[in-house]
Amino acid sequence: MRLYTIPPRWDRFYPSNTKIIKYLYPLFVILCLNALLTSCSKDSNADLEVNYTLGENGSVRVTAEAPQAVVYRFSFEPNAVFENSSGDIEYTYANKGNYTLGIWAFYDSEYNSFSYKTIDLEIVNANGNTTTVVDPNNLDTSEETTVYTDFNLVWNDEFNYEGAPSDKKWHHQYIPIIGGSWANGEKQHYTARMDNSFVSDGTLKIVAKRETYTYEGSRKSFTSARLNSKFDLEYGRIDVRAKLPKSEGTWPAIWTLGTNVGERGNYYGTSAGNVGWPACGEIDIMEQNGSDKETLYGTFHWADSSSGDNASYGQTKTAYELGINNPVDAFHLYSLVWTPSSLKIFVDNTLLVQLSNSASVPFDNPHYLILNIAMGGTLGGTIPNSFSQDTMEIDFVRFYQ
């Protein structure tokens, strides 16, 4: 939603299985075979060779080799990242499950030059049964939810109640972040009033209005609501089923920021850090501009590893290209599937955009969800004089891990 990013971090790149060729063919045959294998491989760094062996009780032994590498890094799972100069390591997974193992070979002490690969592992013989501990207090069981074979539901709101958004689940972010205003030239104030956000008939309504509203001496001509989830996620899946506003000048968004952003007025404050934007990272699961209501945006923002400046990548697709009805006339499912090796954004399970995690594009820190409608600004554009109010409806929000 905003135009923000993260400094590179480690736990996300993970190789596919390769095996050492030991056949005694003539040298030129081996070189040709290696070239063929490289051209067909999904790994972009042919100079890094990785072999692994699965052992007993969840153990895996990994050997990495790359010419002139000075250090190797191995990321087995969050909070299990190791480095050594030998390229040999053994790790034991505590729980059964599917994991993505990332291996880097760095060629200089500043970690600027590197190769990496990813391996998807299925651990079937570990002592534990699951990698996810689910707190039942975080689950809204008022309706049946989608079950995914690779994920467990860990937090959700089905909005099957009446009144204000649940205080246990949501935080109203209404304190302006930049000198009495918001980013990107937006024209609204956000409020915690039920005029701008409420739950009824099974959906959350976020309402943008034309009205004069003053906060901290700053006067605006529009109001809306901006909700932070009181739950953050590092890797997993987020599903949000929503119907978007149709009025020109509205800029609805379903997006995330890194919990370490330290932004004024956000739910987490500076408890997880204060790195600012774009270093925190931003994932725009859905944005819609103010004039073209049939085109959807999916975008990633992060901090360039060398300069710290905003870097971004995204795609736009029309409803026709996605094979869906107009998003202002019907509910659609907006989803993020985030692993240590990639981030993918879907609309009704059709891929909108994807990004590979790498040392220079590191999305490896927890993020929280934001739901809002901005008015005007970078994507909202011109607000017509005829605008009175409009609404984004949210049927449910579900976090899986």
Secondary structure, DSSP 8 states (H G I E B T S, - for coil): --S------STT--------------HHHHHHHHHHHHHH-S-S-TT-EEEEEE-STTEEEEEEE-TT--EEEEEEETTEEEEESS-EEEEE-SB-EEEEEEEEEE-STTS-SEEEEEEEEEE-S-SBS-S----GGG---SS----BTTB-EEEEE---S-BS--TTTEEE--S-SBTTB-GGGB-EEE--STTTEEEETTEEEEEEEEEEEEETTEEEEEEE-EEEEEEEESSEEEEEEEE---STTEEEEEEEEEGGG--TT-TTTTTT----TTTT-EEEEEE--SS-TTEEEEEEEEE-TTT--EEEEEEEEEHHHHT---TTTS-EEEEEEE-SSEEEEEETTEEEEEEE-BTTB---S-EEEEEEEEEBHHHH----TT--EEEEEEEEEEEE-
